């Protein structure tokens, strides 16, 4: 049978052609790469960046304070296994902006680009976001001006003091992207004292926590490839950025409330702030981002694993798109160690689970510390 071929011609206005042209080209290029390599484009790009990051990390030498996992590198500012008491995690708010003055005051060798060039790029990114129909994506963010650790005079309790200031998504994104590019190219120098943030460079506060349900199940997730620069790896239960609205009745900023909000938005359940314990302050060195890690214990709350799965199924977790899947494991030592030995973790999620496990299974912490190359028994033998 002879078939007459036909051609369908779509006539589009010029403004639509301008929009769709690059989009169609991108789709075609993606399809070609995936056909040739047999792998998703996101995976190809991710592997390329991982190889470059590993070369950079190997050039750092044997810095004893750094924890490395694949292409990622972490620096722990302080770890308190029992967690800070809420009153010992003190947050001061500086209402005036810090970005321009901070970058101009920073040591040039610690900046990925000269301060004025960075400020120009941030202004361009703000304008780009404002020109779209979703300009609200340049939402409020929180910058870190200062970090200090100390002890209370009477009880020797650990104290963490943070000085925070207003920032925005554009500043956070540009500073992170420029830092990663310069870090991987070995054209930026890490500060000698990583407890002190580079002025103007930290424009977000990450909040992350493991969560264990009333029936003893640890919630783990796999991150979506659409989020956090395609870091589609294993992660712990809640991953949130602190916002200025995370305030207590006295109008004080409180990261515990940021995690309460994060649980509501990502898991679809309501919890009390008293369930939240923060135990780690850290830097993601390759992205130069600050994070607070913690643990959420729902024992006695009546909230079970089934409640969380049901909330997600009914769409109550409004930010569930950030995770491609959610799964559960028993909160028991062997199961947690098996999870920690999985290869494809987002690094700070892995560190969060490790530190939460040290706090929960203290009697067996030696086995956990060995996962980061620490042998406490050998250290004690040397001291004796």
C-alpha positions in Angstrom: 0.0 0.0 0.0 1.4 3.4 -0.9 1.2 6.0 1.8 1.5 9.6 1.1 3.8 11.4 3.5 2.7 14.6 5.0 4.4 17.4 6.9 2.9 19.4 9.7 4.2 22.9 9.9 3.8 24.8 13.1 3.7 28.6 12.8 4.7 30.3 16.1 5.0 34.0 16.9 8.6 35.2 17.1 8.6 35.6 20.9 7.5 31.9 21.3 10.2 30.9 18.8 12.8 32.7 20.9 11.6 30.8 24.0 11.2 27.4 22.5 14.2 27.4 20.2 16.9 26.9 22.9 14.6 24.6 24.8 14.1 22.3 21.8 17.8 22.4 21.0 18.6 21.4 24.6 16.2 18.5 24.5 17.7 17.2 21.2 21.2 17.5 22.5 20.2 15.7 25.7 18.6 12.9 23.7 21.7 12.5 21.5 24.1 12.3 24.5 21.9 9.8 26.3 21.7 7.7 23.1 25.5 7.7 22.6 26.5 7.1 26.2 23.6 5.0 27.3 23.4 7.1 30.5 21.3 10.0 31.6 22.8 13.4 30.9 22.5 14.4 34.6 24.6 11.4 35.5 27.3 12.2 32.8 27.6 15.8 34.1 27.6 14.6 37.7 30.5 12.1 37.1 32.5 14.8 35.3 32.2 17.2 38.2 33.0 14.4 40.7 36.3 13.6 38.9 37.3 17.2 39.0 36.3 17.7 42.6 38.3 14.6 43.7 41.4 16.0 42.0 41.0 19.2 44.0 40.4 17.3 47.3 43.5 15.2 46.8 45.5 18.5 46.5 44.4 19.6 49.9 46.7 17.0 51.5 46.1 15.3 54.8 44.1 18.0 56.7 43.2 16.2 59.9 40.0 18.2 60.4 38.4 17.4 57.0 36.0 14.5 56.3 35.9 13.5 52.7 33.3 11.4 50.9 33.8 11.0 47.2 33.8 14.5 45.6 32.6 16.2 48.8 34.4 17.6 51.8 33.1 18.5 55.3 34.6 20.4 58.2 33.0 20.0 61.6 33.1 23.2 63.7 31.7 21.4 66.8 29.9 18.2 67.6 27.9 17.8 70.8 26.7 14.2 71.0 24.0 15.0 73.6 23.0 18.1 71.7 23.0 21.7 72.7 20.4 22.8 75.2 18.0 25.2 73.4 19.2 28.1 75.6 22.8 27.3 74.7 22.3 27.7 71.0 22.2 31.5 70.8 21.2 33.4 67.7 21.8 37.1 67.3 20.2 39.0 64.4 21.9 41.9 62.6 19.1 43.5 60.6 21.3 45.5 58.2 22.7 43.7 55.1 26.2 42.4 55.2 27.0 41.4 51.7 28.8 44.3 50.1 30.7 45.4 53.2 31.6 41.7 54.0 32.9 40.9 50.6 35.0 44.1 50.4 36.5 43.3 53.8 37.4 39.7 52.9 41.0 38.6 52.1 41.1 38.6 48.3 42.8 35.2 48.2 39.8 33.7 50.0 37.3 35.0 47.4 36.5 33.1 44.2 36.4 36.4 42.3 37.2 40.1 43.2 34.5 41.5 45.5 33.2 44.0 42.9 32.9 41.4 40.3 31.0 39.1 42.6 28.6 41.9 43.5 28.0 42.6 39.8 27.2 38.9 39.2 24.8 38.9 42.1 23.0 42.0 40.8 22.7 40.4 37.4 21.2 37.2 39.0 18.7 39.3 41.0 17.6 41.1 37.8 17.3 37.8 35.9 15.1 36.3 38.6 13.0 39.5 38.9 12.4 39.5 35.1 10.6 36.1 35.1 7.1 35.3 36.1 8.4 33.4 39.1 10.6 36.2 40.5 9.6 35.1 44.0 12.2 32.4 43.6 14.7 35.0 44.8 13.3 34.5 48.2 14.7 35.6 51.5 17.7 33.8 52.9 19.9 34.1 55.9 23.6 34.9 55.9 26.2 34.0 58.6 28.2 36.9 59.9 30.0 35.1 62.8 30.3 31.7 64.6 31.7 31.2 68.0 31.9 28.2 70.4 32.4 28.4 74.2 31.5 26.8 77.5 29.2 28.0 80.3 31.1 29.1 83.4 29.2 27.1 86.0 28.4 23.7 84.3 30.9 23.7 81.4 28.0 23.2 79.0 28.8 23.8 75.3 27.5 27.0 73.8 27.2 27.9 70.1 26.6 31.6 69.2 25.6 32.6 65.7 25.3 36.1 64.3 23.0 36.1 61.3 21.9 38.7 58.8 19.4 39.0 55.9 20.4 37.8 52.5 18.6 36.3 49.4 18.7 33.3 47.1 20.6 35.1 44.4 23.5 35.9 46.7 23.6 32.4 48.1 23.5 30.8 44.6 26.1 33.0 43.0 28.5 32.8 46.0 28.2 29.0 46.1 28.6 28.5 42.3 31.6 30.8 42.1 33.2 29.1 45.1 32.8 25.6 43.7 34.2 26.7 40.3 37.2 28.3 41.9 37.7 25.5 44.5 37.7 22.8 41.8 40.1 24.9 39.7 42.4 25.4 42.7 42.3 29.2 42.3 40.9 29.9 45.8 42.6 29.5 49.1 40.9 28.0 52.2 41.1 30.2 55.3 43.5 28.8 57.9 40.8 29.1 60.6 37.6 27.5 59.1 35.7 28.2 62.3 35.5 31.8 61.1 33.4 32.3 57.9 34.8 34.3 55.0 33.0 37.7 55.2 30.1 37.9 52.8 30.5 34.3 51.5 27.9 32.4 53.6 24.4 33.4 52.5 22.4 30.4 53.7 21.9 28.3 56.8 21.2 24.7 56.1 19.1 22.7 58.6 19.2 18.9 58.5 18.0 16.2 60.8 17.5 12.5 61.2 14.0 11.6 62.3 12.9 8.5 64.1 9.2 7.7 64.4 7.3 6.6 67.6 7.5 3.0 66.3 11.3 3.1 65.9 11.7 3.7 62.2 14.4 6.0 60.7 13.2 8.0 57.7 15.6 8.2 54.8 15.2 9.8 51.4 16.7 9.8 48.0 17.1 13.4 46.8 15.6 14.4 43.5 18.0 15.1 40.7 16.2 18.5 40.2 17.5 19.8 43.6 20.8 20.8 45.0 22.7 20.8 41.8 21.6 17.3 40.9 22.9 15.6 44.0 20.6 12.7 43.6 22.0 10.7 46.5 20.8 9.2 49.8 19.9 11.7 52.4 18.5 11.9 55.9 14.9 12.7 56.8 14.7 16.5 56.7 16.7 19.1 54.7 15.6 22.7 55.0 17.1 26.2 54.7 16.5 28.4 57.7 14.3 31.5 57.1 13.7 34.7 58.9 10.2 33.6 59.8 11.6 30.8 62.0 11.0 32.8 65.3 9.7 32.0 68.7 7.0 34.0 70.5 9.7 36.5 71.7 10.5 37.1 68.0 13.9 35.4 68.4 15.3 33.3 65.5 15.3 29.6 66.4 16.7 26.9 64.2 14.6 24.3 66.1 11.5 26.0 64.7 13.1 25.9 61.2 13.2 22.1 61.5 9.6 22.0 62.8 8.6 23.8 59.6 10.8 21.5 57.5 9.1 18.4 58.9 5.7 19.9 58.1 6.7 20.9 54.5 8.7 17.8 53.6 7.0 15.0 55.5 3.5 16.5 56.1 3.3 16.1 59.8 3.3 18.5 62.8 5.8 18.0 65.6 6.8 19.9 68.7 10.1 21.8 68.9 10.9 19.9 72.1 11.5 16.8 69.9 14.3 18.5 68.0 18.0 18.2 69.2 20.8 20.0 67.3 24.2 18.4 67.7 26.6 19.6 64.9 27.7 22.8 63.4 29.6 22.3 60.1 30.8 23.6 56.7 30.3 22.0 53.4 33.8 22.9 52.2 33.4 22.4 48.5 30.2 24.6 48.4 31.3 26.8 51.3 27.9 26.5 53.0 27.1 26.4 56.7 24.8 23.8 58.3 23.3 22.8 61.6 22.7 19.0 61.9 20.4 17.4 64.4 18.1 14.6 65.4 14.3 14.4 65.9 13.0 11.8 68.3 9.2 11.2 68.1 9.0 8.6 70.9 5.8 9.1 72.8 4.3 11.4 70.2 2.1 8.8 68.6 3.4 9.6 65.1 4.3 6.4 63.4 6.0 5.6 60.1 2.5 4.8 58.6 1.4 8.3 59.5 4.3 9.8 57.5 3.7 7.5 54.5 0.0 8.4 54.6 0.7 12.1 54.7 3.0 11.9 51.7 0.5 9.8 49.8 -2.2 12.4 50.4 -0.1 15.3 49.3 0.3 16.9 52.7 4.1 17.2 52.2 4.1 20.2 50.0 7.9 20.0 49.3 8.0 16.2 48.6 9.2 16.9 45.1 12.6 17.6 46.6 12.9 13.8 47.3 12.4 11.2 44.6 11.6 8.5 47.2 11.2 7.9 50.9 12.0 4.7 52.8 12.4 3.4 56.3 14.8 1.3 58.3 14.7 0.2 61.9 16.6 2.6 64.3 18.9 -0.2 65.3 22.7 -0.2 65.4 23.4 -2.8 62.7 20.8 -1.4 60.3 22.2 2.1 60.7 25.7 0.9 60.1 24.6 -0.9 57.0 22.9 2.3 55.7 26.1 4.3 56.5 28.1 1.9 54.3 26.0 2.6 51.3 28.1 4.4 48.7 26.0 7.2 47.3 25.2 9.5 50.2 25.0 13.3 50.1 28.0 13.9 52.4 26.4 16.1 55.1 23.5 13.7 55.3 25.9 10.9 55.9 27.7 12.9 58.6 24.3 13.8 60.2 23.3 10.1 60.5 26.7 9.2 61.8 26.6 11.9 64.5 23.0 11.1 65.4 23.9 7.4 65.8 26.9 8.3 68.0 24.5 10.1 70.3 22.0 7.3 70.3 24.3 4.3 70.4 27.1 5.8 72.6 28.2 2.4 74.0 29.2 1.4 70.4 30.5 4.7 69.2 34.0 3.3 68.6 32.7 1.3 65.7 31.0 4.4 64.3 34.1 6.6 64.6 36.0 4.1 62.6 33.9 5.0 59.6 35.7 8.3 59.4 39.1 6.8 60.1 39.2 7.4 63.8 40.2 4.7 66.2 39.5 6.0 69.8 41.1 2.9 71.4 44.4 3.4 69.6 44.4 7.1 70.5 43.9 6.2 74.2 46.7 3.6 74.0 49.0 6.3 72.7 48.2 8.7 75.4 48.8 6.1 78.1 
